[in-house]
Amino acid sequence: MIAKITENNKKPTKHYREKKLGLIDRLSIALLKKQDTLVKDTEHSPVSNIRRFFGYLMDFMLANIFCVIPLVIIQASLTGSTNTTQILAGIPLHWAYIITFFVFLFYTFYYVYIPLKIWPGQTPAKRLLNYKIVMMDNSKATAKALFMRNVIGMTFLELAAFTTTYVVQLIVLTAKIDYPASFGYITYFMTFLSFIITLTNYDRRMLHDYLGKTKVYMLQKEDVSDYHAL
């Protein structure tokens, strides 16, 4: 005998809700959507990380040589010796502030005035390696952008400029505290983090680029800039 199935005997149909995405999945989708909305600059080639590294290294050494001029002059006048170091401990505090001020002044000339007025968008190393700094819309980098990018960003955000050590030394001398032993590890981490960020975007922008709202791109042979004399 076959049992008659009535409407009342039917099992209720289960309705399954769509599985909710986890936090990582939602963030990944959001980042992908954001990347899709970015307009890639197809007219200019991005600068490779290796070229940027050598450009930074060359600028670091050249700027360091240039910016220690006031340090050498002032320390020599105070000690009577030309054997100077970049250590501010042992000299009067007010002279430490004066030295730091002039070091930052020379540093600003190198990283802001030169790429603003002499070689638009280029420091000496960038000119040698044939790439330049521009705004996100490819317009000329402004003084504010260069200052935020090269002075504030590299000194206080990435902790990757030699001027960072002068700031830390002034804090140590003023507050009369010990030099933080972990500071070196923090600077390495911030520099490494900035390098990792270059791998996540088409224009190879670093932390200081995001702060200055700038990017860098390779120059072509036919590109000609209006350079000015000192």
C-alpha positions in Angstrom: 0.0 0.0 0.0 1.4 3.3 -1.0 1.0 6.0 1.5 -0.5 9.1 0.1 1.6 12.2 0.6 -0.4 15.2 1.6 0.6 18.8 1.6 0.9 18.6 5.4 3.4 15.8 5.2 5.9 17.7 3.0 9.0 18.8 4.8 9.5 22.6 4.9 12.1 23.7 2.4 15.2 25.2 4.0 16.5 28.5 2.7 20.2 28.9 3.0 21.6 32.4 3.3 24.7 33.4 1.4 27.8 32.8 3.4 29.1 36.0 4.9 32.6 37.0 3.8 35.4 37.3 6.4 37.2 40.5 7.2 40.2 39.6 5.0 38.0 38.7 2.1 36.1 42.0 2.3 39.3 44.0 2.5 40.7 42.1 -0.5 37.6 42.8 -2.6 37.6 46.5 -1.5 41.3 46.8 -2.5 40.7 45.1 -5.9 37.7 47.4 -6.6 39.8 50.4 -5.7 42.7 49.3 -8.0 40.1 49.0 -10.8 39.1 52.6 -10.4 42.7 53.9 -10.6 43.8 55.3 -13.9 47.1 53.9 -15.0 49.6 56.3 -16.7 50.2 54.5 -19.9 52.3 57.3 -21.4 55.1 57.0 -18.9 56.9 53.9 -17.5 57.1 53.5 -13.7 60.6 53.4 -12.1 61.9 50.1 -11.0 62.6 49.4 -7.4 66.2 48.8 -8.0 66.6 52.1 -9.8 64.8 53.9 -7.0 67.1 52.2 -4.4 70.2 53.3 -6.1 68.8 56.8 -6.6 68.0 57.0 -2.9 71.5 55.7 -2.0 73.2 58.2 -4.2 71.2 61.1 -3.0 71.7 60.1 0.6 75.5 60.2 0.2 75.6 63.4 -1.9 73.2 65.2 0.4 75.1 64.0 3.5 78.4 65.4 2.1 76.7 68.7 1.2 74.7 69.1 4.4 77.5 68.5 6.9 79.2 71.7 5.7 77.7 73.8 8.5 78.4 71.0 11.0 82.1 71.0 10.0 82.4 74.8 10.2 80.7 75.1 13.5 82.4 72.2 15.2 85.8 73.3 13.9 85.2 76.8 15.3 84.2 75.3 18.7 86.9 72.7 19.0 89.7 74.1 16.9 90.0 70.8 15.1 88.8 69.6 11.7 88.1 66.1 13.1 84.4 66.4 13.3 81.6 63.8 13.7 77.8 63.9 13.3 77.4 63.3 17.1 76.0 66.4 18.8 76.7 65.2 22.3 79.5 67.1 24.0 78.8 70.5 22.5 76.6 73.2 24.0 72.9 72.5 23.5 72.2 75.9 21.8 74.9 75.0 19.2 73.3 71.6 18.7 70.1 73.4 17.8 71.9 75.8 15.4 73.7 73.0 13.7 70.5 71.0 13.2 68.8 74.1 11.8 71.5 74.7 9.2 71.7 71.0 8.3 67.9 71.0 7.6 68.4 74.3 5.6 71.0 72.7 3.4 68.9 69.5 3.2 65.9 71.5 2.1 68.0 73.2 -0.6 69.2 69.9 -1.9 65.8 68.1 -1.8 63.4 71.0 -2.5 65.1 73.9 -4.2 67.1 71.9 -6.7 64.1 69.8 -8.0 61.9 72.9 -7.9 64.0 75.6 -9.5 67.1 74.0 -11.2 66.2 70.5 -12.5 62.3 70.3 -12.3 61.4 67.1 -10.4 65.0 65.9 -10.2 67.6 65.7 -7.5 71.2 65.1 -8.8 70.7 61.3 -8.5 67.4 61.3 -10.2 68.8 63.4 -13.1 71.7 60.9 -13.5 69.3 57.9 -13.4 66.8 59.7 -15.8 63.6 59.8 -13.7 61.7 62.6 -12.1 59.1 63.5 -9.4 55.7 64.7 -10.6 52.2 65.3 -9.1 49.6 62.5 -9.6 48.2 64.3 -12.6 51.7 64.5 -14.2 52.0 68.2 -13.5 55.1 69.8 -12.1 55.9 69.0 -8.5 55.1 71.9 -6.2 57.2 73.3 -3.4 54.7 72.1 -0.8 54.7 68.6 -2.3 58.5 68.4 -2.4 58.8 69.6 1.1 56.2 67.2 2.4 57.6 64.3 0.4 61.4 64.8 0.8 61.7 66.6 4.1 58.8 65.7 6.3 58.1 62.3 4.8 61.6 60.9 4.7 62.7 62.4 8.0 59.6 61.9 10.2 57.5 59.2 8.5 59.9 56.8 6.9 62.8 57.7 9.3 65.1 57.1 6.3 66.9 60.4 6.1 70.2 61.2 7.9 68.4 64.3 9.3 66.3 61.9 11.4 69.3 61.2 13.6 69.8 64.9 14.3 66.1 65.2 15.5 66.5 62.2 17.7 69.8 63.5 19.2 68.2 66.9 20.0 65.3 65.1 21.8 67.8 63.0 23.7 69.9 66.0 24.7 67.0 68.2 25.5 65.1 65.6 27.6 68.4 64.3 29.0 67.5 60.7 28.3 69.4 57.8 26.9 69.6 57.3 23.2 66.9 54.7 22.3 68.6 51.4 21.5 65.6 50.2 19.5 65.6 53.2 17.2 67.8 51.6 14.6 65.3 48.7 14.3 62.4 51.1 13.9 64.1 52.9 11.1 64.8 49.6 9.3 61.2 48.5 9.7 59.8 51.8 8.4 62.1 51.8 5.4 61.2 48.1 4.7 57.5 48.9 5.0 57.9 51.7 2.5 59.6 49.3 0.1 56.9 46.7 0.5 54.2 49.4 -0.3 55.9 50.0 -3.7 55.0 46.4 -4.6 51.3 47.1 -4.1 50.8 49.9 -6.7 51.5 50.4 -10.3 53.4 53.7 -9.9 55.8 52.2 -7.3 54.8 54.9 -4.8 56.4 54.9 -1.4 55.2 56.3 1.9 56.7 59.7 1.2 55.0 59.8 -2.2 51.6 59.3 -0.6 52.3 62.1 1.9 53.4 64.5 -0.9 50.7 63.2 -3.3 53.5 62.6 -5.9 54.9 59.8 -8.0 58.0 59.2 -10.1 58.3 58.0 -13.7 61.0 57.3 -16.2 61.9 60.0 -18.7 62.1 59.2 -22.4 64.9 60.4 -24.6 62.6 62.9 -26.3 61.5 64.4 -23.0 63.0 67.9 -22.6 62.7 69.9 -19.3 63.3 73.6 -18.8 66.3 73.6 -16.5 67.6 76.8 -14.9 70.9 77.8 -13.6 71.7 78.3 -9.9 
